[in-house]
Amino acid sequence: MRIAPAIAAALLVTGLSTGTASATTTTSTGTLTYNCAFPGITPQPTTLVARLDVTDPHPGQAFTVTPHATVTYTASVKSLLNALGYDQVRGSLSTTFSVANATPPTGVLAGAFPANPITSASIDGTPQVFTPGGAGSVGFAMGTAVSQSLELHKKSTGTWTAWASSCTLKPTSPAQNTAFSPSIVIT
């Protein structure tokens, strides 16, 4: 098919639109404290900060959320585990986040992290697709439970010991704010 020169020139000048462009907005939680189980010690506080990279939601069009988190093991956790002979941790983390004014109503934040000296670990989750509801904004909030599949390294033997660590949001007064900020406006 041959396009007339005048039409071809008009196409070059005006361009073609292939759809709505999607920018990405970052929304995050503050530092949240969870009480986590570890071998040989009572549940200990561990902090988590979560971040979501969200493409612009438009009415009737899917948008993508890519979750990230950083978990930090407190100095007391490190000290107590070091006293038991553990010097490193590696593993994975899994939790959920709620999604208001979009479907599905829940997302998953999960990922693995490499060995570290029981300090902190960063997790990059899998992108997930959501569809916005009506006009307004889409809001997100962290779940109240976190699961960690850990392996703890015993320095004296050079062996790794598996440990399933369940964590619950630490009760505080006032209650911890699990909401991500800001909410994302549906445009």
C-alpha positions as CSV (number, residue, x, y, z in Angstrom):
1,M,0.0,0.0,0.0
2,R,1.3,3.4,-1.0
3,I,0.6,6.5,1.2
4,A,0.2,9.8,-0.5
5,P,3.1,12.2,0.2
6,A,0.8,14.8,1.9
7,I,-0.6,12.1,4.3
8,A,2.8,10.8,5.1
9,A,4.0,14.3,5.9
10,A,1.0,14.8,8.2
11,L,1.7,11.6,10.0
12,L,5.4,12.6,10.5
13,V,4.4,16.0,11.8
14,T,1.5,14.9,14.1
15,G,2.8,11.5,15.2
16,L,0.7,8.6,16.1
17,S,-0.6,7.8,19.5
18,T,-0.3,4.2,20.7
19,G,-2.1,4.6,24.0
20,T,-1.9,6.3,27.3
21,A,1.7,6.7,28.6
22,S,2.4,5.3,32.0
23,A,4.5,7.0,34.5
24,T,5.7,5.3,37.7
25,T,5.0,6.6,41.2
26,T,6.7,5.3,44.3
27,T,4.7,4.9,47.4
28,S,6.1,3.5,50.7
29,T,5.5,2.6,54.3
30,G,7.2,4.0,57.3
31,T,9.4,1.7,59.4
32,L,7.2,-1.1,60.7
33,T,8.2,-3.4,63.6
34,Y,7.3,-7.1,63.5
35,N,8.0,-9.6,66.3
36,C,9.7,-12.6,64.7
37,A,10.6,-16.1,65.9
38,F,14.2,-17.2,65.9
39,P,15.8,-20.4,67.2
40,G,16.6,-20.6,70.9
41,I,15.3,-17.1,71.7
42,T,12.0,-15.4,72.4
43,P,10.4,-13.5,69.5
44,Q,12.4,-10.4,68.7
45,P,11.6,-7.2,66.9
46,T,12.6,-6.9,63.3
47,T,11.9,-3.8,61.2
48,L,10.5,-3.7,57.6
49,V,10.2,-0.8,55.2
50,A,8.2,-1.6,52.0
51,R,8.0,0.3,48.7
52,L,5.7,-0.1,45.7
53,D,6.5,1.2,42.2
54,V,3.1,1.8,40.7
55,T,2.3,2.7,37.0
56,D,-0.4,5.3,36.6
57,P,-3.9,3.7,37.0
58,H,-6.4,4.8,34.4
59,P,-10.1,3.9,34.5
60,G,-10.7,0.5,32.9
61,Q,-7.0,-0.1,32.2
62,A,-4.6,-2.4,34.0
63,F,-1.7,-1.0,36.0
64,T,1.4,-2.7,37.4
65,V,2.7,-2.8,40.9
66,T,6.3,-3.9,41.6
67,P,6.9,-4.4,45.4
68,H,10.2,-4.1,47.2
69,A,11.2,-4.4,50.9
70,T,14.1,-4.0,53.3
71,V,14.1,-6.1,56.4
72,T,16.5,-5.1,59.2
73,Y,17.5,-7.4,62.0
74,T,18.1,-5.4,65.2
75,A,21.4,-5.3,67.0
76,S,19.8,-7.4,69.8
77,V,18.7,-10.1,67.2
78,K,22.3,-10.2,65.8
79,S,23.8,-10.4,69.3
80,L,21.5,-13.1,70.5
81,L,22.1,-15.3,67.4
82,N,25.8,-14.6,67.5
83,A,25.8,-15.9,71.1
84,L,24.2,-19.1,69.8
85,G,27.0,-19.4,67.3
86,Y,25.2,-18.1,64.2
87,D,27.1,-15.5,62.1
88,Q,25.1,-15.2,58.9
89,V,21.5,-15.4,57.6
90,R,20.1,-15.9,54.1
91,G,16.6,-16.9,52.8
92,S,13.4,-15.4,51.6
93,L,10.5,-13.3,52.9
94,S,6.8,-13.4,52.0
95,T,3.9,-11.2,53.0
96,T,0.8,-9.6,51.5
97,F,-0.4,-6.0,51.0
98,S,-4.0,-4.9,50.6
99,V,-5.2,-2.9,47.7
100,A,-8.2,-0.5,48.1
101,N,-10.3,0.5,45.1
102,A,-8.7,-2.0,42.7
103,T,-8.9,-5.7,41.9
104,P,-7.6,-8.1,43.0
105,P,-7.8,-6.7,46.6
106,T,-4.5,-8.2,47.7
107,G,-0.9,-8.3,46.4
108,V,2.1,-10.4,47.3
109,L,5.5,-9.1,48.4
110,A,8.0,-12.0,48.2
111,G,11.6,-12.6,47.3
112,A,14.9,-14.1,48.3
113,F,18.0,-12.5,49.8
114,P,21.7,-13.6,49.9
115,A,23.7,-14.3,52.9
116,N,24.6,-11.4,55.2
117,P,26.0,-11.0,58.7
118,I,22.5,-10.8,60.3
119,T,22.1,-7.1,59.5
120,S,19.5,-6.4,56.7
121,A,18.3,-7.7,53.4
122,S,16.5,-6.2,50.4
123,I,13.8,-8.1,48.5
124,D,12.6,-7.2,45.0
125,G,9.2,-8.8,44.3
126,T,7.5,-9.8,41.1
127,P,5.5,-7.2,39.2
128,Q,1.7,-7.7,39.6
129,V,-1.2,-6.4,37.6
130,F,-4.3,-4.7,39.0
131,T,-7.4,-3.0,37.6
132,P,-8.5,0.3,39.2
133,G,-12.1,0.7,40.5
134,G,-14.0,3.9,40.1
135,A,-12.7,7.5,40.2
136,G,-10.6,8.5,43.2
137,S,-7.4,6.8,44.2
138,V,-5.9,3.4,44.9
139,G,-4.5,2.8,48.4
140,F,-2.2,0.2,49.7
141,A,-1.4,-1.2,53.2
142,M,1.0,-3.8,54.5
143,G,-0.3,-7.0,56.0
144,T,0.1,-7.9,59.7
145,A,2.1,-11.1,59.2
146,V,5.4,-11.9,57.5
147,S,6.9,-15.3,56.8
148,Q,10.6,-15.8,56.5
149,S,12.3,-19.0,55.3
150,L,15.7,-18.6,56.8
151,E,19.0,-20.4,56.8
152,L,21.3,-19.6,59.7
153,H,25.0,-20.2,59.3
154,K,26.8,-21.9,62.3
155,K,30.3,-20.5,62.3
156,S,31.9,-23.4,64.2
157,T,30.7,-26.1,61.8
158,G,30.2,-24.1,58.6
159,T,26.7,-25.6,58.3
160,W,23.4,-23.9,57.4
161,T,20.4,-24.6,59.6
162,A,16.9,-24.0,58.1
163,W,14.4,-22.0,60.2
164,A,10.8,-21.0,59.4
165,S,10.3,-17.6,61.1
166,S,6.8,-16.3,61.5
167,C,6.4,-12.6,62.3
168,T,3.4,-10.6,63.5
169,L,3.0,-6.8,63.5
170,K,4.1,-5.6,67.0
171,P,1.2,-4.1,68.9
172,T,1.8,-0.5,69.8
173,S,-0.2,2.4,71.2
174,P,-1.1,4.1,69.0
175,A,-1.2,1.3,66.4
176,Q,1.4,1.3,63.7
177,N,0.3,2.9,60.5
178,T,0.7,0.2,57.8
179,A,-0.6,2.4,54.9
180,F,1.6,3.2,52.0
181,S,1.9,6.9,51.3
182,P,0.9,8.6,49.0
183,S,-2.2,6.9,47.6
184,I,-2.1,6.8,43.8
185,V,-4.7,9.0,42.0
186,I,-6.7,7.3,39.2
187,T,-6.3,9.6,36.2
